[in-house]
Amino acid sequence: MNELRPLGPGGPEVAHLALGTMTFGAETEESQAHRQLDMFVESGGNLIDTADVYSNGESEMIIGRWLANRSPTDDIVIATKGRFKPPAGSPGASRRSMVQSVEDSLERLGIDHVDVYFVHGWDQETPVEETLDTLSTLVREGKIKHLGWSNTTGWQLQRIITTARLGGFATPIVFQPQYNLLDRHVEWEVLPCCLEEGLGVTPWSPLGGGWLTGKYQRDTAPTGTTRLGEDPARGVEAYDTRNTERTWGILDVAQRIADNHARPVAHVALAWLATRPGVSSILLGARTVGQLESNLGAADLVLTESELDELTEVTAPGLPPYPYGMVEDFCDVPYWRTLSTR
């Protein structure tokens, strides 16, 4: 399918397109989910990403039943997450919550260890030392191979890493943020932290919740069986939030480049993201087998340097004048260039 990349220091090698399974058990019923899993692995993919809160645990159970019919499973890298309200137990990253979340996820998945366990977000109520100590114990017990984190600010991620190293705890090797052509704000602090510390990056929402597929239209609210058709106010990709001239300008450029390659615009968005510094594997989420098949087709698209530069320039998120603007002045290059040359 595509070349293998290391998932952070000491982590497994993974294909640069991964399978996100948030739709499993919700928009995608089990037989279709299993068809997606089969197609993904047959195409050369190996990283499957889920979470205990996806469909209230059903996503993990669907994957578990699929894994039970595979032999061997050593070529599959399984990642799951805990922190938010799980099907049983309590939310948060406390010792009690983490132990219960990991044990429950392993039971639903039908495996004795998870390759990568992500803490799904920052927990202001629990000392990070407690979370890291708990997860380190689970690593020593063989229930977790590697740690990851998701959805934090830059200072929070740096505190996690520094605390882990100074305290002798297991250290995260990978971070999972939202990252796409429409939202590059992780480049202000989070991505530089990942690059400085050598963490792999596995972006979620690489197509901006469907915006970067070209299926939405100017000033016409989506309807029907799409994410925004069913819920126009859905999270960070809400129609009223992203229905801006900036969004449509980005889509115009991406569509023109896509037309030059006779490809869907989604392929351009994925191909650009695959070139970003630190990105190890991009999470593809799909409702249908057809959607997944189409997105997997992006694996062999190579954009020219001029196309990459045009996309990067038109999607630049802008900078607050201080300190970022001053740093840009010191370096005499655009701020995003300081990421590309690290």
C-alpha positions as CSV (number, residue, x, y, z in Angstrom):
1,M,0.0,0.0,0.0
2,N,2.6,2.5,1.0
3,E,6.0,2.8,2.7
4,L,6.4,1.9,6.3
5,R,7.3,4.6,8.8
6,P,8.4,4.3,12.4
7,L,5.7,5.2,14.9
8,G,8.0,7.2,17.1
9,P,11.2,6.2,18.9
10,G,11.2,2.4,19.4
11,G,7.7,2.0,18.1
12,P,6.4,-0.4,15.4
13,E,6.7,0.4,11.7
14,V,3.3,1.4,10.2
15,A,1.9,2.2,6.8
16,H,1.3,5.9,6.3
17,L,-2.4,5.4,6.0
18,A,-4.1,3.9,9.1
19,L,-7.7,2.9,9.7
20,G,-9.7,4.9,12.3
21,T,-12.8,3.0,13.5
22,M,-15.0,5.6,15.2
23,T,-17.8,4.8,12.8
24,F,-17.9,1.1,13.7
25,G,-21.1,0.2,15.6
26,A,-22.6,3.6,14.8
27,E,-22.7,4.6,11.1
28,T,-21.1,1.3,10.1
29,E,-22.6,-2.0,11.0
30,E,-20.5,-5.1,11.8
31,S,-20.4,-6.9,8.5
32,Q,-19.4,-3.7,6.7
33,A,-16.8,-2.9,9.3
34,H,-15.3,-6.3,8.8
35,R,-15.2,-5.7,5.1
36,Q,-13.4,-2.4,5.7
37,L,-10.9,-4.2,8.0
38,D,-10.3,-6.9,5.4
39,M,-9.8,-4.4,2.6
40,F,-7.5,-2.3,4.7
41,V,-5.2,-5.2,5.6
42,E,-5.2,-6.6,2.1
43,S,-4.1,-3.2,0.7
44,G,-1.0,-3.3,3.0
45,G,-2.3,-1.3,6.0
46,N,-1.4,-2.5,9.5
47,L,-2.4,0.2,12.1
48,I,-6.0,0.0,13.4
49,D,-7.1,2.7,15.8
50,T,-10.0,2.6,18.1
51,A,-11.1,3.9,21.6
52,D,-13.2,2.6,24.5
53,V,-15.8,5.4,23.9
54,Y,-16.4,4.7,20.2
55,S,-20.0,3.5,20.0
56,N,-19.8,2.8,23.8
57,G,-17.3,0.0,23.4
58,E,-18.9,-1.6,20.3
59,S,-16.1,-0.5,18.0
60,E,-13.6,-2.5,20.1
61,M,-15.9,-5.5,20.2
62,I,-16.3,-5.5,16.4
63,I,-12.5,-5.4,16.0
64,G,-12.2,-8.1,18.6
65,R,-14.5,-10.5,16.7
66,W,-12.6,-9.8,13.5
67,L,-9.3,-10.4,15.1
68,A,-10.6,-13.7,16.5
69,N,-10.9,-15.0,13.0
70,R,-7.4,-14.0,11.9
71,S,-4.3,-16.1,12.2
72,P,-1.8,-14.8,13.0
73,T,-2.4,-11.2,14.2
74,D,1.3,-10.3,14.7
75,D,1.3,-8.1,11.6
76,I,-1.5,-5.9,12.9
77,V,-0.8,-2.9,15.2
78,I,-3.8,-2.3,17.5
79,A,-4.2,1.1,19.2
80,T,-6.9,2.1,21.5
81,K,-7.6,4.9,24.0
82,G,-9.1,5.7,27.4
83,R,-9.8,8.8,29.5
84,F,-13.4,9.9,28.6
85,K,-16.5,8.1,29.9
86,P,-16.0,4.4,29.1
87,P,-18.8,1.8,28.9
88,A,-18.1,0.9,32.5
89,G,-16.1,2.4,35.3
90,S,-15.3,6.1,35.7
91,P,-13.8,8.7,33.3
92,G,-10.5,10.4,33.8
93,A,-6.9,9.4,33.8
94,S,-6.6,8.3,37.5
95,R,-5.0,5.0,38.5
96,R,-8.4,3.3,39.0
97,S,-9.8,4.6,35.8
98,M,-6.8,3.7,33.7
99,V,-6.5,0.2,35.0
100,Q,-10.2,-0.5,34.5
101,S,-10.2,1.1,31.0
102,V,-7.2,-1.0,29.8
103,E,-8.6,-4.2,31.3
104,D,-12.0,-3.6,29.7
105,S,-10.5,-2.7,26.3
106,L,-8.4,-5.8,26.2
107,E,-11.4,-7.9,27.0
108,R,-13.5,-6.3,24.3
109,L,-10.7,-6.7,21.8
110,G,-10.0,-10.3,22.8
111,I,-6.2,-9.8,23.1
112,D,-3.7,-9.9,25.9
113,H,-2.0,-6.6,25.1
114,V,-2.5,-3.4,23.1
115,D,0.3,-2.2,20.9
116,V,-0.3,1.5,21.5
117,Y,-2.4,2.9,24.3
118,F,-3.4,6.5,24.0
119,V,-4.6,8.7,26.9
120,H,-7.5,10.4,25.0
121,G,-6.9,13.9,26.5
122,W,-5.6,16.0,29.4
123,D,-7.1,15.3,32.9
124,Q,-6.8,18.4,35.1
125,E,-8.0,16.5,38.1
126,T,-5.3,13.8,38.1
127,P,-1.6,14.4,38.6
128,V,0.2,13.4,35.5
129,E,2.6,11.4,37.7
130,E,-0.2,9.2,38.8
131,T,-1.3,8.5,35.2
132,L,2.2,7.8,34.0
133,D,3.0,5.6,37.0
134,T,-0.2,3.5,36.4
135,L,0.5,3.2,32.6
136,S,4.2,2.3,33.3
137,T,3.0,-0.6,35.6
138,L,0.7,-1.8,32.8
139,V,3.7,-1.7,30.4
140,R,5.8,-3.8,32.8
141,E,2.9,-6.2,33.1
142,G,2.9,-6.6,29.3
143,K,-0.6,-5.3,28.8
144,I,0.6,-2.2,26.9
145,K,3.6,-2.1,24.5
146,H,3.8,1.7,23.9
147,L,2.2,4.9,25.2
148,G,0.6,7.7,23.3
149,W,-1.4,10.8,24.1
150,S,-4.0,12.8,22.2
151,N,-5.7,16.2,22.3
152,T,-3.5,18.4,24.5
153,T,-1.8,21.7,24.3
154,G,1.9,22.1,23.7
155,W,2.8,22.8,27.3
156,Q,0.7,19.9,28.5
157,L,2.4,17.5,26.1
158,Q,5.9,18.8,27.1
159,R,5.0,18.4,30.8
160,I,3.9,14.8,30.2
161,I,7.2,13.9,28.4
162,T,9.4,15.7,30.9
163,T,7.7,14.2,33.8
164,A,8.0,10.7,32.3
165,R,11.7,11.1,31.6
166,L,12.6,12.6,34.9
167,G,10.4,10.2,36.9
168,G,11.7,7.1,35.1
169,F,8.2,6.3,33.7
170,A,7.3,4.9,30.3
171,T,7.5,7.8,27.8
172,P,4.9,8.4,25.1
173,I,6.2,7.7,21.6
174,V,3.3,9.1,19.6
175,F,0.8,11.9,19.6
176,Q,-2.6,12.1,18.0
177,P,-4.0,15.6,17.1
178,Q,-6.5,17.0,14.7
179,Y,-4.5,18.1,11.7
180,N,-5.5,18.9,8.1
181,L,-5.4,21.6,5.5
182,L,-8.2,23.5,7.2
183,D,-6.8,23.4,10.7
184,R,-3.1,23.7,11.2
185,H,-3.0,25.3,14.7
186,V,-1.0,22.3,16.1
187,E,1.9,23.8,14.2
188,W,2.1,26.7,16.7
189,E,3.2,24.5,19.7
190,V,2.1,20.9,19.6
191,L,3.9,19.8,16.4
192,P,7.1,21.6,17.3
193,C,7.0,19.7,20.7
194,C,6.5,16.4,18.9
195,L,9.4,17.2,16.5
196,E,11.7,18.3,19.4
197,E,11.0,15.1,21.3
198,G,10.9,12.7,18.4
199,L,7.3,11.7,18.8
200,G,5.4,10.2,15.8
201,V,2.2,12.0,14.8
202,T,-1.0,10.2,13.8
203,P,-3.5,12.9,12.7
204,W,-7.2,12.5,13.1
205,S,-9.8,14.2,10.8
206,P,-7.4,14.5,7.9
207,L,-10.3,15.4,5.6
208,G,-11.7,18.0,8.0
209,G,-14.9,16.0,8.8
210,G,-15.7,15.7,5.1
211,W,-15.0,19.2,4.1
212,L,-11.9,18.2,2.1
213,T,-13.8,15.7,0.0
214,G,-15.4,18.4,-2.0
215,K,-18.9,17.2,-1.2
216,Y,-20.1,20.4,0.5
217,Q,-21.2,23.5,-1.4
218,R,-21.0,27.2,-0.8
219,D,-23.9,28.6,1.2
220,T,-25.9,25.4,1.0
221,A,-26.2,23.6,4.2
222,P,-25.6,19.8,3.8
223,T,-28.4,17.3,4.1
224,G,-28.8,13.6,4.0
225,T,-26.6,10.8,5.3
226,T,-23.4,12.8,5.8
227,R,-21.8,13.8,9.1
228,L,-22.9,17.4,8.7
229,G,-26.2,16.5,7.0
230,E,-27.2,14.7,10.2
231,D,-25.7,17.2,12.6
232,P,-24.7,20.6,11.0
233,A,-23.4,21.8,14.4
234,R,-21.0,18.8,14.8
235,G,-17.9,19.7,16.8
236,V,-14.9,21.5,15.2
237,E,-16.2,20.8,11.7
238,A,-19.6,22.5,12.1
239,Y,-21.0,23.9,8.9
240,D,-21.4,27.5,10.3
241,T,-17.9,27.4,11.7
242,R,-16.1,26.3,8.5
243,N,-18.4,27.9,5.9
244,T,-16.0,30.7,5.3
245,E,-14.2,32.3,2.3
246,R,-10.9,30.9,3.7
247,T,-12.3,27.4,3.5
248,W,-13.6,27.8,0.0
249,G,-10.4,29.4,-1.2
250,I,-8.4,26.4,0.1
251,L,-10.9,24.0,-1.6
252,D,-10.5,25.9,-4.9
253,V,-6.7,25.4,-4.8
254,A,-7.0,21.8,-3.7
255,Q,-9.6,21.0,-6.4
256,R,-7.4,22.6,-9.1
257,I,-4.5,20.5,-8.1
258,A,-6.7,17.4,-7.9
259,D,-7.9,18.1,-11.4
260,N,-4.3,18.3,-12.7
261,H,-3.7,14.8,-11.4
262,A,-7.2,13.5,-12.3
263,R,-7.7,12.6,-8.7
264,P,-10.4,13.3,-6.0
265,V,-9.7,16.3,-3.9
266,A,-9.4,14.1,-0.8
267,H,-6.3,12.5,-2.3
268,V,-4.6,15.9,-2.5
269,A,-5.5,16.6,1.2
270,L,-4.1,13.3,2.3
271,A,-1.0,13.5,0.1
272,W,-0.2,17.0,1.5
273,L,-0.6,15.8,5.1
274,A,1.6,12.7,4.5
275,T,4.6,15.1,3.7
276,R,4.3,17.1,6.9
277,P,7.1,16.9,9.4
278,G,6.7,14.2,12.0
279,V,3.6,12.6,10.5
280,S,3.9,8.8,10.8
281,S,0.4,7.6,9.9
282,I,-2.9,9.3,8.9
283,L,-6.2,8.0,10.3
284,L,-8.7,7.3,7.7
285,G,-12.3,7.0,8.9
286,A,-15.1,5.8,6.6
287,R,-18.7,4.9,6.8
288,T,-18.6,2.6,3.8
289,V,-16.3,0.3,2.1
290,G,-16.5,2.5,-1.0
291,Q,-15.3,5.6,0.9
292,L,-12.4,3.6,2.4
293,E,-11.4,2.2,-1.0
294,S,-11.4,5.7,-2.5
295,N,-9.3,7.2,0.3
296,L,-6.8,4.3,0.2
297,G,-6.2,5.2,-3.4
298,A,-4.3,8.3,-2.2
299,A,-1.4,6.2,-1.1
300,D,0.5,6.6,-4.4
301,L,-0.2,10.3,-5.1
302,V,3.0,12.4,-5.1
303,L,2.5,16.1,-5.3
304,T,5.1,18.4,-6.8
305,E,7.1,20.8,-4.6
306,S,5.3,23.8,-6.2
307,E,1.9,22.1,-5.4
308,L,2.9,21.4,-1.8
309,D,4.2,25.0,-1.4
310,E,1.0,26.4,-2.8
311,L,-1.2,24.3,-0.5
312,T,1.0,25.2,2.5
313,E,0.9,28.9,1.8
314,V,-2.9,29.1,1.2
315,T,-3.6,27.2,4.4
316,A,-1.2,29.0,6.7
317,P,-3.1,29.5,10.0
318,G,-1.7,32.9,10.7
319,L,0.3,33.9,13.8
320,P,-0.3,36.0,16.8
321,P,2.2,38.8,16.6
322,Y,4.0,37.7,19.8
323,P,5.8,35.5,20.3
324,Y,5.3,33.8,17.0
325,G,5.6,36.8,14.8
326,M,8.8,37.8,16.5
327,V,10.2,34.2,16.1
328,E,9.4,34.4,12.4
329,D,11.3,37.7,12.2
330,F,14.3,36.3,13.9
331,C,14.4,33.3,11.5
332,D,13.8,35.4,8.4
333,V,11.5,32.6,7.0
334,P,7.8,31.9,7.4
335,Y,7.0,30.2,10.7
336,W,5.9,27.0,9.0
337,R,9.3,26.8,7.2
338,T,11.0,26.4,10.6
339,L,9.0,23.2,11.0
340,S,9.9,21.9,7.6
341,T,13.6,22.3,8.1
342,R,14.0,20.9,11.6
